[in-house]
Amino acid sequence: MASNSRTHSPSNTSALSWVSLICGIIGFFTLGIILGPIALITGWIAMGKRFNSGNVPAMIGFILGAVITVLAIIALIGGAAVYGMSI
């Protein structure tokens, strides 16, 4: 039987969940606008595109990615307002 190309092997899913968690943690300290969406996307893929997964690192990475992305966007809007730029 042919294997489905959309299924992820456990090692691939585990790697993606750890990438999500690491990007989420590092994103709080530097490059949040880049690492936040990466953590968000890799966490979502590692959870199998559903939120009731038991994959804890992926869930934490997804949540951190969402928070970091929102904070980075707020910081960019606030920085633009300080310098008198309109968005």
N, C-alpha and C positions, 0 to 999 in steps of 0.2 A: 504494500500500500504506500502511496505517496504521502509524505508528511506535509502538513499545512505550514506554509511559510509564515503565517501570522502568529503561530504559537511560539512562545519563548521557552527556552530551556531553563531549568532552575538556576544554573550558574549564570546565565545571561540576566535573568531577572534579579538575582542577588547582586550582581555587579551594578546593575542600573539603580537598585535601591540604595546601595552604598554611595554611588556617585551623587545621587540626589541628596542624601544626608550630608555628605561632605561639602557639596556646593552650597547647601542651605546654611551650614555653620560658617563657612568661610565668607559667604556673602554678607553676613552681618558686619564683618569687619572691613571688607574691601570689595569693590566692584559689584555692588548689589544690583545695579541695573542690568548686568550681564549674567551673574551667577543666579539671581533670583528666578528668572524665566527658565534657565537650564535645570535648576532644582525642581521647579514646578512641572516641567515637561517630562523629565526622566522619572520623577516620582509617580506621575500619572501612568506612564507606560509600564513601570515596574509593578504597579498595583493591578495591571491587567485592565486598565481603563474603567475600573469600578471602585467605589469607595469602601466596600465592605470586606476588603481583603485583610488577611491576617499579617500582612507584610509591614511590620512596625517601622523599620528604617525608611521605607518608601513613603509611608503615611506622614512621618515626621518631616522628611525632606519636602514633601508636597506642601505641607502647611507652612514650613519655613519659607519655601519659595514664594508662596502667595503673599505672605506678610512682607517679605523683603521687596518684592516687586511693587506692592502698593506703597511702601515707605519710600522707595526710590523715586516713584512717580510724584509723590507728594513733595519730596525734596527738590526735584527738578522744577516743579511748578512754583514752589516757594522761592527758589533761587532766581527764577525768571522774574518773579514779582519784585524781589529786592532790587534787581538791576533795571527795573522799569520796562522790561520787555513784555509784550502781550503775546499770549499763546492762542 
